[in-house]
Amino acid sequence: MKKVSFTKFPPAALAHGATAMMNGATKYGPYNWRENPVVASIYIDACMRHLFAWFDGEEVASDSGVHHLGHAMACLAILLDAQETGNLVDDRPSVNQGAYNSLVNRLNEEIAGRNR
């Protein structure tokens, strides 16, 4: 393959993400994420709230009736769009860039060592 294959992206995910974007359009305007700067931490917080609610067993957000994973995908889609269009307010802490992956790798090695 030499080009992006859009058929590799699950249609169910696209449908749930689009439904979440429609809900956001009703609340905030159809393209508010293009018209206003996108603050990274706001969308990461929202994404994590939806992921944790889903992981806790709740499928659908009570305020919107939309699947939590669709909301999480919408948050990530907005972040990617903002980064690609230069509309992202990147407020990630960059002091310890890579520290999280280093920590996880170290903990994984420790866990693997205990399970030998």
C-alpha positions in Angstrom: 0.0 0.0 0.0 1.2 3.4 -0.9 -1.8 5.5 0.1 -3.9 5.9 3.2 -6.5 3.2 3.3 -9.7 4.6 4.8 -11.3 1.1 4.7 -9.1 0.1 7.5 -10.9 2.4 10.0 -13.9 0.7 11.5 -17.1 2.3 10.3 -18.8 1.8 13.7 -16.1 3.9 15.3 -16.6 6.6 12.7 -20.4 6.6 13.3 -20.0 6.9 17.1 -17.4 9.6 16.7 -19.6 11.5 14.2 -22.6 11.2 16.6 -20.5 12.7 19.4 -19.4 15.5 17.0 -23.1 16.2 16.2 -23.9 16.4 19.9 -21.0 18.9 20.3 -22.2 20.9 17.3 -25.6 21.3 19.0 -24.0 22.4 22.3 -21.1 24.6 21.1 -21.6 25.3 17.4 -20.8 23.1 14.4 -17.2 24.0 14.0 -16.3 25.6 17.3 -13.1 23.6 17.4 -11.9 25.4 14.2 -13.2 28.8 15.2 -11.6 28.9 18.7 -8.2 27.7 19.9 -8.2 24.1 21.2 -6.6 23.8 24.6 -5.0 20.4 24.8 -5.6 19.7 28.5 -9.3 20.5 28.3 -9.9 17.9 25.6 -7.6 15.3 27.3 -9.6 15.8 30.5 -12.9 15.3 28.7 -11.5 12.3 26.8 -10.3 10.6 30.0 -13.7 11.3 31.8 -15.4 9.4 29.0 -12.9 6.6 28.9 -13.1 6.1 32.7 -16.9 6.2 32.6 -17.0 3.6 29.9 -14.3 1.5 31.7 -16.5 1.7 34.8 -19.3 0.0 32.9 -21.4 3.0 31.6 -21.9 2.7 27.8 -23.7 6.0 27.1 -23.2 9.5 28.6 -26.3 10.4 30.6 -26.3 14.1 29.4 -26.1 13.3 25.7 -27.3 9.8 25.1 -24.1 9.3 23.0 -21.6 6.4 23.5 -18.7 7.3 25.8 -16.2 5.9 23.4 -17.7 8.1 20.6 -17.2 11.1 22.8 -13.6 10.1 23.5 -12.9 9.6 19.8 -14.4 13.1 19.1 -12.0 14.6 21.7 -9.0 12.9 20.1 -10.2 13.9 16.6 -10.4 17.5 17.6 -6.9 17.4 19.1 -5.5 15.9 15.9 -7.2 18.4 13.8 -6.1 21.3 16.0 -2.5 20.0 15.9 -2.6 19.7 12.0 -4.2 23.1 11.5 -2.0 25.0 14.0 -5.0 25.7 16.2 -3.7 23.8 19.2 -2.8 25.5 22.5 -0.3 22.9 23.6 -0.3 23.1 27.3 1.2 19.7 27.9 4.0 19.7 30.5 7.2 19.2 28.5 9.6 19.4 31.4 9.9 15.6 31.7 9.2 14.6 28.1 9.3 10.9 27.9 9.1 10.4 31.6 5.8 8.5 31.5 7.1 5.9 29.0 10.3 5.5 31.0 8.3 4.8 34.1 6.0 2.3 32.4 8.9 0.5 30.8 10.7 0.3 34.2 7.5 -1.0 36.0 6.9 -3.5 33.2 10.4 -4.9 33.6 9.9 -5.1 37.4 6.6 -6.9 37.0 8.1 -9.3 34.4 11.0 -10.0 36.8 8.5 -11.0 39.6 6.6 -13.3 37.3 9.5 -15.4 36.1 
